[in-house]
Amino acid sequence: MDYFFSLLTLFLGLYFGYRIGYKSSRNVLVKKSSRKVKRIVSSRIEKSKEKIVDLLAKQGSIANDDVEELLNVSDSTAERYLAELEKDGRVSQIGKGRGVKYILEG
């Protein structure tokens, strides 16, 4: 009988120890992979912005539609990239509404 309870205690201890250790190690892996994904996404966004600046250097001015076509992104994504470039001081917005154009700053 004591042997049975000893084995039961041993197995329960191993089981719960494994479960607790597995969950905590899994959380660490999720955090690490989350950081890696953020770095990759950030890198892609920066590359996209560089493509926009390169196109601006070639054409002189661009519209939102040009960015959509260049990067194959939605209207709102193109607007966000252009707004970020404007905030960073790399481009300037000329006009308002449908006729808005962007030029290189400087």
Buried (B, 14 or more C-beta within 10 A) or exposed (E): EEEEEEEEEEEEEEEEEEEEEEEEEEEEEEEEEEEEEEEEEEEEBEEBBEBBBEBBEEEEBBBBEBBBEBBEBEEEBBBBBBEBBBEEEBBBEEEEEEEEBBBBEE
